[in-house]
Amino acid sequence: MKVVNLKQAILQAWKERWSDYQWAINMKKFFPKGATWDILNLADALLEQAMIGPSPNPLILSYLKYAISSQMVSYSSVLTAISKFDDFSRDLCVQALLDIMDMFCDRLSCHGKAEECIGLCRALLSALHWLLRCTAASAERLREGLEAGTPAAGEKQLA
């Protein structure tokens, strides 16, 4: 199968159940050597596909985690992609995104050009804004549960 675009390549990998290592090798075969994964918006494309459905797709999330670990994508592109997710009612998706952020938050640094460092700062601001929105949505759901007279629902949100 000839791959036309990034989304098609991700779907092919998912359909054929490629391992994360096999996925990375094939992605590098499908796309030109000069293209960077950030320019192709790999993190965006992976998150978009992973978050289709009521719960995140673990296989596609494993591709994203591999891309992060192998530095195929920058931290700033991942943070920016995460900050675009806005359906805070999907607990499993939000938890998966928080887990991804937790995966690399203690290793954030920038030793590149000034533009890259500024890009990381912007991505961190976007991520912080996303975390605040996430917290506000959770607090609102907790309040609604408590007002409805169902403490169990409110307490469940705290777990």
C-alpha positions as CSV (number, residue, x, y, z in Angstrom):
1,M,0.0,0.0,0.0
2,K,1.4,3.4,-1.0
3,V,1.0,5.9,1.8
4,V,-0.3,9.3,0.8
5,N,-0.4,11.1,4.1
6,L,0.4,10.9,7.8
7,K,-3.1,10.0,8.9
8,Q,-3.2,7.2,6.4
9,A,0.1,5.8,7.6
10,I,-1.1,5.9,11.2
11,L,-4.3,4.1,10.3
12,Q,-2.3,1.5,8.4
13,A,-0.1,0.9,11.4
14,W,-3.1,0.5,13.6
15,K,-4.9,-1.9,11.3
16,E,-1.9,-4.0,10.9
17,R,-1.1,-3.8,14.6
18,W,2.5,-2.8,14.2
19,S,4.8,-2.7,17.2
20,D,6.0,0.8,18.2
21,Y,9.5,0.0,16.9
22,Q,8.1,-1.4,13.6
23,W,5.9,1.8,13.3
24,A,8.9,4.1,13.7
25,I,10.9,2.2,11.0
26,N,8.0,2.2,8.6
27,M,7.3,5.9,9.2
28,K,10.8,6.8,8.3
29,K,10.5,4.8,5.1
30,F,7.2,6.4,4.1
31,F,8.3,10.0,4.6
32,P,11.1,12.0,3.1
33,K,14.4,12.2,4.9
34,G,14.4,16.0,5.0
35,A,11.0,16.4,6.7
36,T,11.0,16.8,10.4
37,W,8.2,15.2,12.4
38,D,7.3,18.5,14.0
39,I,6.7,20.1,10.7
40,L,4.5,17.2,9.6
41,N,2.6,17.6,12.9
42,L,3.2,14.0,14.0
43,A,2.2,14.6,17.6
44,D,-1.0,16.3,16.6
45,A,-1.9,13.5,14.1
46,L,-1.2,10.7,16.7
47,L,-3.2,12.4,19.4
48,E,-6.1,13.1,17.1
49,Q,-6.3,9.4,16.1
50,A,-5.7,8.1,19.6
51,M,-8.6,10.2,21.0
52,I,-11.2,8.9,18.6
53,G,-13.8,7.0,20.6
54,P,-14.8,6.9,24.3
55,S,-11.4,5.9,25.5
56,P,-7.9,6.5,24.1
57,N,-6.4,4.0,21.7
58,P,-3.5,2.3,23.5
59,L,-1.7,1.2,20.4
60,I,-1.6,4.7,18.9
61,L,-0.7,6.1,22.2
62,S,2.2,3.7,22.3
63,Y,3.4,5.1,19.0
64,L,3.3,8.6,20.5
65,K,5.2,7.5,23.6
66,Y,7.8,5.9,21.4
67,A,8.1,9.0,19.3
68,I,8.7,11.0,22.5
69,S,11.2,8.6,23.9
70,S,13.2,8.4,20.6
71,Q,13.0,12.1,20.1
72,M,11.1,11.9,16.9
73,V,8.9,14.7,18.2
74,S,9.8,17.6,20.4
75,Y,8.4,18.1,23.8
76,S,6.9,21.4,22.7
77,S,5.0,19.8,19.8
78,V,3.6,17.2,22.2
79,L,2.6,19.8,24.8
80,T,0.9,21.9,22.1
81,A,-1.0,18.9,20.8
82,I,-2.2,17.9,24.3
83,S,-3.3,21.5,25.0
84,K,-5.7,21.2,22.0
85,F,-7.8,18.5,23.6
86,D,-10.8,20.0,25.2
87,D,-13.3,17.2,26.0
88,F,-12.7,17.1,29.7
89,S,-15.7,14.8,30.3
90,R,-13.7,11.9,28.8
91,D,-11.8,10.9,32.0
92,L,-9.8,8.1,30.4
93,C,-8.6,10.4,27.7
94,V,-7.6,13.1,30.1
95,Q,-5.8,10.6,32.3
96,A,-3.9,9.3,29.3
97,L,-2.8,12.8,28.4
98,L,-1.7,13.5,32.0
99,D,0.3,10.3,32.0
100,I,2.0,11.4,28.7
101,M,2.9,14.7,30.3
102,D,4.1,13.0,33.4
103,M,6.3,10.8,31.3
104,F,8.7,13.6,30.3
105,C,7.9,16.6,32.6
106,D,11.0,16.1,34.7
107,R,13.3,16.0,31.6
108,L,12.2,19.2,29.9
109,S,15.0,21.4,28.8
110,C,16.1,23.3,25.8
111,H,19.6,23.5,24.5
112,G,18.9,24.6,21.0
113,K,18.4,27.8,19.2
114,A,16.5,30.7,20.9
115,E,13.5,30.0,18.7
116,E,13.3,26.5,20.0
117,C,13.5,27.6,23.6
118,I,10.8,30.3,23.0
119,G,8.7,27.6,21.4
120,L,9.0,25.4,24.4
121,C,8.1,28.3,26.7
122,R,5.0,28.9,24.6
123,A,4.1,25.2,24.7
124,L,4.5,25.2,28.5
125,L,2.2,28.1,28.8
126,S,-0.4,26.3,26.6
127,A,0.0,23.2,28.7
128,L,-0.4,25.2,31.9
129,H,-3.6,26.8,30.5
130,W,-4.8,23.3,29.6
131,L,-4.1,22.0,33.1
132,L,-6.0,24.9,34.6
133,R,-9.0,24.3,32.3
134,C,-8.9,20.6,33.1
135,T,-8.9,21.4,36.8
136,A,-11.8,23.8,36.4
137,A,-13.8,21.2,34.5
138,S,-13.1,18.6,37.2
139,A,-14.1,21.0,40.0
140,E,-17.3,21.9,38.1
141,R,-18.3,18.3,37.7
142,L,-17.5,17.7,41.4
143,R,-19.7,20.7,42.4
144,E,-22.5,19.4,40.2
145,G,-22.3,16.0,41.7
146,L,-22.4,17.4,45.2
147,E,-25.3,19.7,44.4
148,A,-27.3,16.8,42.9
149,G,-27.2,15.3,46.4
150,T,-25.1,12.4,45.3
151,P,-21.9,12.6,47.4
152,A,-20.8,9.3,46.0
153,A,-20.6,10.9,42.5
154,G,-18.7,13.9,43.9
155,E,-16.3,11.6,45.9
156,K,-15.7,9.5,42.8
157,Q,-14.3,12.6,41.1
158,L,-11.8,12.9,43.8
159,A,-10.4,9.4,43.3
